[in-house]
Amino acid sequence: MSSYWKSVVSVLTGTALAQIIPIIGSLVIARLYAPAEFGVFSAWLGIVLLLGVVLTGRFETSLAIEVDGEPRRLAVVSTLATACLVACAAAILLASGTVVASGVIDDFPSVLIVAAVPTALAIAAAQTWQSWAAAEGSYRQLSMMRIAQAGAVTLIQILAGLFHASADALAIAHLLGVIVGLACSAYLMPAGTFPAAQAAVTIRSFWSRQRRFPLLSLPADAINTAAAQLPLLIVASRFGAETAGLLAMTMRILGAPIGLLGKSVLDVFKRHAATSFRERGECRSDYLRTFKVLASGSFAFCIVMVFASESLFALAFGEAWRGAGTIAVWLLPLFALRFIASPLSYMVYIAGKQHVDLFWQIALLGMTITSLSIPTNHQLALQIYSAGYSMLYVIYLTMSYRFSLGVRR
């Protein structure tokens, strides 16, 4: 077995446990919380995840490109400092907006409003630490970080559901769980501080060197996150919280393979591909061997889900969630292609093609809003959404392969 796939297996071992924990936890959570409560929480979490993307300026995605050792550590500290500064500004804006629009948001749970920025900051910091571990090739520490966070979030949500099964409880439990995972990350890989009296200089130098990430990658990734979360928000507003809850459970379960194998492959692919691209000006072989394995896994997953989806959801989560299995069949093409494209998408950063990614994300956002807003029933809306997303993923995979050819084209 090559060193590449040995590294993937190393990450996969830990990531598997980190993904299995919330999946098993979902069996309990689905029986503690009503679909409507889960729908409200999922819509809130979608907004928080979008804010978490904004807080870092996407500087954490540049860590694999930084030089190993002290330069990368300083990049990590600069990214964390950036997230804290932007979080403070976001908190002020949110507080001001709450006062100005108090009449509009009276019906929205105040707990969710208060917890939004702290949760986004914790998620941004945790993602930065995990990106650092992946960039350094510290796969054992990376696995431990993910296991700690997944375990803490799931356990606290279950405990909260025993006493108060509401969207508020899910949100606060999520925040506390991420904080536990963040503490574990800081213990495993201490970030340290800036050199004496050089904090401002170091941050400005880092911002200047990686300015393409906030200028191009941040808008692209913010749009991507918005496009990923908009279905829950649009479905909740048009077809009700219960339908949104079924969709949220579907996305959580279908997204598990991406979090399991896809994310493990990404953590290794971006380090190996970036190294090959720096040394040879291309990384075609890294791209193709990754594509072949992901495509095979995606095909096998689809075969199982097409025939057993509804029965599996009803058996695992209860008859009330059978509708989630039906939605899963509609969204299979989307998630099958996302499973392949997600790890390989890092090619846009390696090849410096963030502007192309931005245009693609804008097209994705337009397709998402259009496909979910025009149809009069949720079945047709989700089927059109799945088809449109799948077509865009085919285009994305074609582009990323061309980027892998580098100077050989």
C-alpha positions, 0 to 999 in steps of 0.5 A: 500500500502506498504512503498516500493510502496509508495516510488515508487509512490513518485518518479514516480510522479516527474519522470513522469513529467521529462520524459513527458517533453522531449517526448512532446518536441520531437514533436516540435524538430522532426519538427525543426531538420532534421533526419540527424542533430538529428543523428549527435547529437545523435552520439555525445551524445553517446560519451559524455555519455560514457565519463560521465560514465568514469569521476566518476569511477562509484563511484556514484553507491556506494552511496546507500551502504554508511552509511546514513548521513555524511559518504555518504555526504563525499562520494558524495564530493569525487565522484565530486572531482574525476569527476573534476580530470578525466575531466581535464585529459580528456580535456588535452588528447582531446586537444592533440589529436585534434592537432595531428589528425587535418587532420582526424577530420577537417570535424567534427564540432568543436563546438561538440569537444569543448563541449564534456568534459564540457557536460560529466562533467555536466552529471556526476555531475548531476548523482552523485547528483541524486544518492545521493538523491535516496540513502538518500531517498530524493525522493521529491528533486530527482524529482525536480532535474530531472524535472529541468534538463529535462525541461531546456534541452528541452526548450533550444533545442526548442529555439535553433532550432527556430534560428539555427536547427543544431546538434551544437545547439542541443549539446550546448542546452543540455549542458546549460540545464544540467547546469541549472539542476545541479544548481538546484540540488546543491541548493536543496542538498548542498554537502558542502566541506571536513573537514579542511585539510582532502580532500586528506585523505578523497578521498583516504579512499573513493577510497580504500573502494570502489575500486571495483567500478572503477576496475570492475563496471567502465569497465562493465558500460563503456562497457554497455554505449558503447554497448548502443551507438554503434548502432547509431555510426555503423548505421550512418557510414554504413547506413547513418545519416538519418537512424541513426536519425530514430534509435535515435528517436526510442531509445528515445521514447522506452526508455521513459518507462524505464526512467519513471517507471524503473528508479523510481523503481530502485531508491527505489529498491536499497535502500530497497534491499541493506538494506534487504541484509545487515540485512538478507543476501538476498532480494528475496522478494524485487526482486520478487515483483519488477519483477512482476510489471515490467513484467506486465507493459512491457507486456502491453506496447508491446501489444500497440506498436506492433499494433500501433507503425508506425501510432503513430510515423507518427502521432506524429512526421510527415510522415518523421519519420514513419520509426522510428515506423518500427524500434520500432517494431524490437526493442520491445523485447530488450526494453521490457526486458531492462525495467524489467532488468534495475532496478534489475541490481543493484543486482550485486552491492548489492551482490558484483558480479561486476566481473560477470557483467563485463563478461556479458558486454563484451559478450554484446559488442561483440554481438553488434559489430558483429550483426550490422557490418556483415549484409548488410542492416539495417533491418536485422542488427537491427533485429539480434541485438534485438534478441541477446540483448534479449537473453543476458537480459534473462541470466542477469535476471536469474543471478540477481535472483540468487544473490538476494537469497544471503546466502539462496542458 
